[in-house]
Amino acid sequence: MERIRPHLRAIPGSQQTPSGIVGSTLFVMAATLLSTLLGFGREVVNARYYGTQWEMDTFLAAATIPTILFGVFNGALVSALVPTFSGYLARGDEDEAWRLGNSIINGLFVILTFCAVAGYIFAPYYVPVIAHGFPAPQMGVAIHMTRWLMPSIVAVSLSGAISAMLNAYHRFRATAMTGMVINVVTVAGVVVFNQQLGIFALVAATTVGLMAQLVVQLPSFISIGKYRPMIDIHHPGLRQIWMAIGPIIVGSAAGQIALFFDRYFASTLSPGYMAGMNYAGKLVNFPLQIFAAAIATVIFPLLALQFARHNRAGVGSNVVLGLRLVNFITIPSVCALIVLANPIVQTLFEYGSFKSSAAQLTAGLLPWAAIGLVALAANVVLTRCCFACKETSWTVAISIFSVLVNVLLSVIWLPTLGAIGLLLANSLSQSLQAILLLGLVWRLVDGLQWRPLLSSLWKVVVCSGAMYAALHWIAALGVAPVTAWDRVWFLSGQIGIGAVAFIAAARVLSVEELSLVVRLLMQKFERNLLSPPENREAPIA
């Protein structure tokens, strides 16, 4: 392995690795990988049974409100509750910690149960706002689906709060199971009950799966023996959480509003486009969830520590490191998603109800969804840096501004470009947000090291170009696998050849990030760190 230059270094990991931590680490790694694979399996099953039919569009519209509430509220709650709850435990004040925790859990149950009931009752009034382009019969189905999904609001939020408290006790195994549970239950429900319930098998299975996420954590939670049915509205910890959660909720809400408008505009398109955009988005989010979130999570504690010590140069250096690693992962990913759009979609989804026309629709949308991946991943790192530097006002303002730009571009391009216009608006608004956040970080840290960033960027672009050429050459051969296994093997071969071309070029150009990516990913799991809450994928739709 080549020597790493002094200006580029891996961030130190945990120094203590007792057997308990090692066991939890291996379990969490396996659970994370399996959950990711099962998540893809869930999408494959959904595509097989429902394809890009109007029923799938309807389900996505119905799931909009629960998905938005998860994205806005749950991640913010976890990020605010963990340090506050853990702080009481670190000071040895376990009773106060649990007065706070019990107040949060019981208060959530009361408030969200009321919200779920209200959401059930008033569904005929707000669902037509989201899916305003649906015809009347489809609108009625969307309202019915939304009502079925309402209990998931309570289950998902309570599950998030309990996960935060279990992590404070270093009980990671139960929380690591949640991703697997939702996917297993959903897939099983669709396979078993689709013939009897149709699309409502997916609705019911999703609701039950989200409840199962909560249930699977209860034995570990109850075994601690500190839960009490009480609410202390005057607990000082509640004020700390509220002060921390406010800006995060506003920032997260801006991103979720973009989802609302995506489905608002997509409801006016021909049936299937909303589902096609969703499938394309799932494929693009895969490298984001696995790599970019891990990189941001690992560097966040170091950024906060360096800022607290007034080491702005150190903050800037590590932000540049994070951006270099993000570019190293996402730029070749974009190239692969563009060149391999058709074989990827065909191999993963073209079964059952997902006909060749659905595959062509989704594959045609995938490149337009992929071009925003670099900016989307960069925003993860830059946003974490801004929060580490305690800058929330401008960070939130930039996020809101990017959403406004997104909506404006969507309005302009929707009549002529349709779904492509919506995806292009997403990509350009994310790019604008990345540029503005980069300028904000540059001001916060009194300058950035542009030379290593640009030097790394051109090397990664050249390496990605070599990979793109190799993949394009294979595609030009005109090989058309027929059977499912032939498609799998051929796509695997394409990915393998593309990876070899990229890595070979990276070795020739001495790309330093090559050895650091794996080490940073391992450090995330060694520390048992959660993914950044603002990028946790909603387990609904």
Secondary structure as UniProt FT lines:
FT   TURN            6..7
FT   HELIX           19..50
FT   TURN            51..52
FT   HELIX           54..62
FT   HELIX           64..69
FT   HELIX           70..74
FT   HELIX           75..90
FT   TURN            91..92
FT   HELIX           94..121
FT   HELIX           123..130
FT   TURN            131..133
FT   HELIX           136..149
FT   HELIX           151..168
FT   TURN            169..170
FT   HELIX           172..176
FT   HELIX           178..197
FT   HELIX           199..215
FT   TURN            216..217
FT   HELIX           218..223
FT   TURN            233..234
FT   HELIX           236..266
FT   TURN            267..268
FT   TURN            271..272
FT   HELIX           273..287
FT   HELIX           288..292
FT   HELIX           293..308
FT   TURN            309..310
FT   HELIX           312..339
FT   HELIX           341..349
FT   TURN            352..353
FT   HELIX           356..370
FT   TURN            371..372
FT   HELIX           373..388
FT   TURN            389..390
FT   HELIX           393..417
FT   HELIX           419..444
FT   TURN            445..446
FT   HELIX           450..476
FT   TURN            477..478
FT   HELIX           484..508
FT   TURN            509..510
FT   HELIX           513..526
FT   TURN            527..528
FT   HELIX           533..535
//
